[in-house]
Amino acid sequence: LLGIPLILLSLLFPALLFPSPGNRWVNSRLSTIQLWLLHLITKQLMIPLNKNGHKWALMLTSLMVMLLTINLLGLLPYTFTPTTQLSMNMALAFPLWLATLLTGLRNKPSASLAHLLPEGTPTPLIPALILIETTSLLIRPLALGVRLTANLTAGHLLIQLISTASVALAPILPAVSILTMAILLLLTILEVAVAMIQAYVFVL
């Protein structure tokens, strides 16, 4: 498993979540779990969108499952996590951000431009607020990429440091080493949660 590039696993794994077509409504327990998981993920992703945005459901669900798989597999020992690289995260964030921006400008230009100026803004503050909102809009893909990279990198560094300290303290202070291992276990559970949350936040 560790000899296989994680990017290949993450690209192939989403196919396991999509039920295979059959003559029956429910083919097996696996199909039931697949349908439930897909329904849960799609429902959470589609809540902020209107009906016209539901056409993005398959792409967003696949992206979330891919990121979730990469993040979770990256917690295995001696594995490389592609999502800790800013270049990959930016390559995913920028096209999606640009697509949503252009789609909004094409379908509802007035509503899209209205976000640059909050309602009830005093006239003297209009130029400054437009500049601030435009800057905030332009750096959004960078913020997405940096957030995902920073959260995963920080978690991996903490796990590495605490595990190294636990091994180093084992022959000297066994009690402290056991306590450190307990902290490491809790941190690992937290990192699993962070990996799942960051995949969800990135797709949002």
URPEKA-V871596 format. One record per run of one state. SS is the DSSP state (~ for helix, > for strand, _ for the rest). FROM is the first residue (numbers start at 1). TO is the last residue. Records with the same first field share a line. If there is no record, write none. Layout:
BEGIN
SS: FROM-TO, FROM-TO
END
This chain:
BEGIN
_: 1-5, 18-28, 47-50, 74-81, 85-85, 108-108, 115-122, 139-139, 171-173, 204-204
~: 6-17, 29-46, 51-73, 82-84, 86-107, 109-114, 123-138, 140-170, 174-203
END
